[in-house]
Amino acid sequence: QVQLVESGGDLVQAGGSLRLSCAASGNIFSINDMGWYRQAPGKQRELVAVISSGGSTHYGDFVEGRFTIARDNAKNTVYLHMNSLKPEDTAVYYCNADIRPRVVPATTKNYWGQGTQVTVSS
């Protein structure tokens, strides 16, 4: 079984910082893209940031240089460093990854974590 487990969500004041972590575990052969999405109440889930296995990154337009995505391939972990947080960043943040399990057939599948709550107070 492959699973993604997020941590690091918290209540923080506007202007503050948080670091989210997401660790992939299980019978993993390889991981391609890893990323973060978020969903605020009443809104659609949106891309925050994604990073390839080679380190290429892409961010949602709203990030505006405030967030940084990084990964540790040896630990199968992706991080999201968030600075200058705004109340509109309040959402459940979900980890996402394309993972090829160490099974036969080894079909790459897309996995989601359970989500971690980030709340930014004004």
Secondary structure, DSSP 8 states (H G I E B T S, - for coil): --EEEEE---EEETT--EEEEEEEESSEEEEEEEEEEEE-TTS--EEEEEE-TT--EEE-GGGTTSEEEEEEGGGTEEEEEE-S--GGG-EEEEEEEEEEESSSS---EEEE---EEEEEE-
